[in-house]
């Protein structure tokens, strides 16, 4: 997937995770936990996923002028991601997620978005040249909706493919979908957007049809182990998932979207790109952590060889 050019506009977080026997009740302290501090944020995860697959990635994002923000930029540069448009905000902190996990894997999460919610349309416009020359622009919903809409319109006006991962689930502004080339909700997000409960292939088809009628040209509903439904004006097909031993599914959606963007930007047909993305997502759940679990192009090629 060499020289595929992708611009990711999205969030950057530092995750602070404490894993202990149980999650404390209000006013209670539970000691004896393990502490992890992995890099996170949907925008950051998807940028790293695409970069590891060989894409040329530019990240447009905002972090605090603090130790977490500077560390994030350093890590992006190590991944080969272009950071000219990652803005340091002296007035805000880098986004932080505080995550408590019990021995059964249940969690409780509190997110302080910080600088993610201060990114502006003007800061996106500063990256307009990169956006206009990209093969694909990848968006999520952990930044202000107005900035998502502005970016999508800017890219679409230049004929650039726009991929929107509508997560975390939120209502979309009327008219946003007209700018979207590929919409990639999971089952719960598809239900939130359409009001149609998605539990099987038939209901996924109905939800996808509603989303296309609302303006999205191509819809991919990811259905976990059931696969991914691809719905366009020309085709409707369920791409099977890949059976792996799951360890941690934290980054599966971000891995899928980064893999999809890399494949589409490299010119792969949609259904084949979804199959490739499904492999990237499957590999990500076999390792712990978000960004540490994202596979390289070599790992995906070796995995693909098992199914030829």
Rosetta blueprint (number, residue, H / E / L):
1 X L
2 X L
3 X L
4 X L
5 X E
6 X E
7 X E
8 X E
9 X E
10 X L
11 X L
12 X L
13 X E
14 X E
15 X E
16 X E
17 X E
18 X E
19 X E
20 X L
21 X L
22 X L
23 X L
24 X L
25 X L
26 X L
27 X L
28 X L
29 X L
30 X L
31 X L
32 X L
33 X L
34 X E
35 X E
36 X E
37 X L
38 X L
39 X E
40 X E
41 X L
42 X H
43 X H
44 X H
45 X H
46 X H
47 X H
48 X H
49 X H
50 X H
51 X H
52 X H
53 X L
54 X L
55 X L
56 X E
57 X E
58 X E
59 X E
60 X E
61 X E
62 X E
63 X E
64 X E
65 X L
66 X L
67 X H
68 X H
69 X H
70 X H
71 X H
72 X H
73 X H
74 X H
75 X H
76 X H
77 X H
78 X H
79 X L
80 X L
81 X L
82 X E
83 X E
84 X E
85 X E
86 X E
87 X E
88 X E
89 X E
90 X L
91 X L
92 X L
93 X L
94 X L
95 X E
96 X E
97 X E
98 X E
99 X E
100 X E
101 X E
102 X L
103 X L
104 X L
105 X L
106 X L
107 X E
108 X E
109 X E
110 X E
111 X E
112 X E
113 X L
114 X H
115 X H
116 X H
117 X H
118 X H
119 X L
120 X L
121 X H
122 X H
123 X H
124 X H
125 X H
126 X L
127 X L
128 X H
129 X H
130 X H
131 X H
132 X H
133 X L
134 X L
135 X L
136 X E
137 X E
138 X E
139 X E
140 X L
141 X L
142 X L
143 X L
144 X L
145 X H
146 X H
147 X H
148 X H
149 X H
150 X H
151 X H
152 X H
153 X H
154 X H
155 X H
156 X H
157 X H
158 X L
159 X L
160 X L
161 X E
162 X E
163 X E
164 X E
165 X L
166 X L
167 X L
168 X L
169 X L
170 X L
171 X L
172 X L
173 X L
174 X L
175 X L
176 X H
177 X H
178 X H
179 X H
180 X L
181 X L
182 X E
183 X E
184 X L
185 X L
186 X E
187 X H
188 X H
189 X H
190 X H
191 X H
192 X H
193 X H
194 X H
195 X L
196 X L
197 X L
198 X L
199 X L
200 X L
201 X H
202 X H
203 X H
204 X H
205 X H
206 X H
207 X H
208 X H
209 X H
210 X H
211 X H
212 X H
213 X H
214 X L
215 X L
216 X L
217 X L
218 X E
219 X E
220 X E
221 X E
222 X E
223 X L
224 X H
225 X H
226 X H
227 X L
228 X E
229 X E
230 X E
231 X E
232 X L
233 X L
234 X L
235 X L
236 X E
237 X E
238 X E
239 X E
240 X L
241 X L
242 X L
243 X L
244 X L
245 X L
246 X L
247 X L
248 X L
249 X L
250 X L
251 X L
252 X H
253 X H
254 X H
255 X H
256 X H
257 X H
258 X H
259 X H
260 X H
261 X H
262 X H
263 X H
264 X H
265 X H
266 X L
267 X L
268 X L
269 X L
270 X H
271 X H
272 X H
273 X H
274 X H
275 X H
276 X H
277 X H
278 X H
279 X H
280 X H
281 X H
282 X H
283 X H
284 X H
285 X L
286 X L
287 X L
288 X L
289 X L
290 X L
291 X H
292 X H
293 X H
294 X L
295 X L
296 X L
297 X H
298 X H
299 X H
300 X H
301 X H
302 X H
303 X H
304 X H
305 X H
306 X L
307 X L
308 X L
